[in-house]
Amino acid sequence: MVHSKVLGLDWYIKWFASIVLIIGAATTAMNMYPYNMYFQFVGITGWLIVGIMWKDWALIVVNVVGSLILSFGIIYYHFY
């Protein structure tokens, strides 16, 4: 008997965000500033969306903080 599993939007977002975070870690390791912040911001924001969809406060808190830190870093890079 074969069971089919319907993949929800959260499945696609979490995998996209995870891949983008891996790219962000790689660009950090290769000292590719500021691109590393862009990748990490997109990945963390993706996980924030998943946390909201799941109503998981641990994911929400850690990714809100991470998004804010990266937002400030990106703004600082471009305007100061």
C-alpha positions as protocol buffer text, in pm:
chain_id: "A"
residue {
  index: 1
  type: MET
  ca { x: 0 y: 0 z: 0 }
}
residue {
  index: 2
  type: VAL
  ca { x: 140 y: 338 z: -103 }
}
residue {
  index: 3
  type: HIS
  ca { x: 67 y: 645 z: 105 }
}
residue {
  index: 4
  type: SER
  ca { x: 79 y: 978 z: -68 }
}
residue {
  index: 5
  type: LYS
  ca { x: 178 y: 1278 z: 136 }
}
residue {
  index: 6
  type: VAL
  ca { x: 64 y: 1621 z: 26 }
}
residue {
  index: 7
  type: LEU
  ca { x: 346 y: 1868 z: 68 }
}
residue {
  index: 8
  type: GLY
  ca { x: 227 y: 2200 z: 203 }
}
residue {
  index: 9
  type: LEU
  ca { x: 365 y: 2544 z: 134 }
}
residue {
  index: 10
  type: ASP
  ca { x: 561 y: 2529 z: 460 }
}
residue {
  index: 11
  type: TRP
  ca { x: 760 y: 2230 z: 326 }
}
residue {
  index: 12
  type: TYR
  ca { x: 877 y: 2426 z: 23 }
}
residue {
  index: 13
  type: ILE
  ca { x: 957 y: 2741 z: 222 }
}
residue {
  index: 14
  type: LYS
  ca { x: 1159 y: 2556 z: 487 }
}
residue {
  index: 15
  type: TRP
  ca { x: 1369 y: 2373 z: 227 }
}
residue {
  index: 16
  type: PHE
  ca { x: 1426 y: 2685 z: 18 }
}
residue {
  index: 17
  type: ALA
  ca { x: 1521 y: 2879 z: 332 }
}
residue {
  index: 18
  type: SER
  ca { x: 1753 y: 2600 z: 448 }
}
residue {
  index: 19
  type: ILE
  ca { x: 1936 y: 2590 z: 114 }
}
residue {
  index: 20
  type: VAL
  ca { x: 1969 y: 2968 z: 112 }
}
residue {
  index: 21
  type: LEU
  ca { x: 2109 y: 2959 z: 469 }
}
residue {
  index: 22
  type: ILE
  ca { x: 2368 y: 2702 z: 360 }
}
residue {
  index: 23
  type: ILE
  ca { x: 2469 y: 2934 z: 76 }
}
residue {
  index: 24
  type: GLY
  ca { x: 2485 y: 3218 z: 329 }
}
residue {
  index: 25
  type: ALA
  ca { x: 2719 y: 3014 z: 550 }
}
residue {
  index: 26
  type: ALA
  ca { x: 2936 y: 2934 z: 249 }
}
residue {
  index: 27
  type: THR
  ca { x: 2957 y: 3299 z: 145 }
}
residue {
  index: 28
  type: THR
  ca { x: 3052 y: 3390 z: 502 }
}
residue {
  index: 29
  type: ALA
  ca { x: 3327 y: 3127 z: 499 }
}
residue {
  index: 30
  type: MET
  ca { x: 3455 y: 3272 z: 171 }
}
residue {
  index: 31
  type: ASN
  ca { x: 3438 y: 3626 z: 314 }
}
residue {
  index: 32
  type: MET
  ca { x: 3192 y: 3740 z: 47 }
}
residue {
  index: 33
  type: TYR
  ca { x: 3067 y: 4047 z: 233 }
}
residue {
  index: 34
  type: PRO
  ca { x: 2792 y: 4182 z: 200 }
}
residue {
  index: 35
  type: TYR
  ca { x: 2639 y: 3898 z: -7 }
}
residue {
  index: 36
  type: ASN
  ca { x: 2651 y: 3670 z: 295 }
}
residue {
  index: 37
  type: MET
  ca { x: 2412 y: 3903 z: 478 }
}
residue {
  index: 38
  type: TYR
  ca { x: 2166 y: 3901 z: 189 }
}
residue {
  index: 39
  type: PHE
  ca { x: 2155 y: 3522 z: 170 }
}
residue {
  index: 40
  type: GLN
  ca { x: 2129 y: 3483 z: 546 }
}
residue {
  index: 41
  type: PHE
  ca { x: 1854 y: 3746 z: 567 }
}
residue {
  index: 42
  type: VAL
  ca { x: 1645 y: 3565 z: 303 }
}
residue {
  index: 43
  type: GLY
  ca { x: 1698 y: 3227 z: 472 }
}
residue {
  index: 44
  type: ILE
  ca { x: 1619 y: 3351 z: 821 }
}
residue {
  index: 45
  type: THR
  ca { x: 1313 y: 3537 z: 697 }
}
residue {
  index: 46
  type: GLY
  ca { x: 1196 y: 3217 z: 528 }
}
residue {
  index: 47
  type: TRP
  ca { x: 1229 y: 3030 z: 856 }
}
residue {
  index: 48
  type: LEU
  ca { x: 1046 y: 3314 z: 1031 }
}
residue {
  index: 49
  type: ILE
  ca { x: 754 y: 3262 z: 792 }
}
residue {
  index: 50
  type: VAL
  ca { x: 759 y: 2888 z: 864 }
}
residue {
  index: 51
  type: GLY
  ca { x: 765 y: 2957 z: 1239 }
}
residue {
  index: 52
  type: ILE
  ca { x: 461 y: 3180 z: 1202 }
}
residue {
  index: 53
  type: MET
  ca { x: 282 y: 2915 z: 993 }
}
residue {
  index: 54
  type: TRP
  ca { x: 359 y: 2653 z: 1259 }
}
residue {
  index: 55
  type: LYS
  ca { x: 289 y: 2891 z: 1550 }
}
residue {
  index: 56
  type: ASP
  ca { x: 626 y: 2788 z: 1695 }
}
residue {
  index: 57
  type: TRP
  ca { x: 740 y: 3064 z: 1929 }
}
residue {
  index: 58
  type: ALA
  ca { x: 1099 y: 2942 z: 1952 }
}
residue {
  index: 59
  type: LEU
  ca { x: 1139 y: 2969 z: 1572 }
}
residue {
  index: 60
  type: ILE
  ca { x: 960 y: 3302 z: 1566 }
}
residue {
  index: 61
  type: VAL
  ca { x: 1174 y: 3461 z: 1839 }
}
residue {
  index: 62
  type: VAL
  ca { x: 1513 y: 3343 z: 1712 }
}
residue {
  index: 63
  type: ASN
  ca { x: 1434 y: 3439 z: 1352 }
}
residue {
  index: 64
  type: VAL
  ca { x: 1284 y: 3779 z: 1439 }
}
residue {
  index: 65
  type: VAL
  ca { x: 1605 y: 3860 z: 1627 }
}
residue {
  index: 66
  type: GLY
  ca { x: 1820 y: 3726 z: 1343 }
}
residue {
  index: 67
  type: SER
  ca { x: 1622 y: 3918 z: 1081 }
}
residue {
  index: 68
  type: LEU
  ca { x: 1656 y: 4240 z: 1279 }
}
residue {
  index: 69
  type: ILE
  ca { x: 2030 y: 4197 z: 1328 }
}
residue {
  index: 70
  type: LEU
  ca { x: 2085 y: 4130 z: 957 }
}
residue {
  index: 71
  type: SER
  ca { x: 1850 y: 4416 z: 859 }
}
residue {
  index: 72
  type: PHE
  ca { x: 2056 y: 4658 z: 1068 }
}
residue {
  index: 73
  type: GLY
  ca { x: 2376 y: 4521 z: 914 }
}
residue {
  index: 74
  type: ILE
  ca { x: 2244 y: 4563 z: 560 }
}
residue {
  index: 75
  type: ILE
  ca { x: 2117 y: 4915 z: 632 }
}
residue {
  index: 76
  type: TYR
  ca { x: 2448 y: 5007 z: 797 }
}
residue {
  index: 77
  type: TYR
  ca { x: 2643 y: 4874 z: 498 }
}
residue {
  index: 78
  type: HIS
  ca { x: 2442 y: 5078 z: 248 }
}
residue {
  index: 79
  type: PHE
  ca { x: 2395 y: 5405 z: 436 }
}
residue {
  index: 80
  type: TYR
  ca { x: 2688 y: 5454 z: 674 }
}
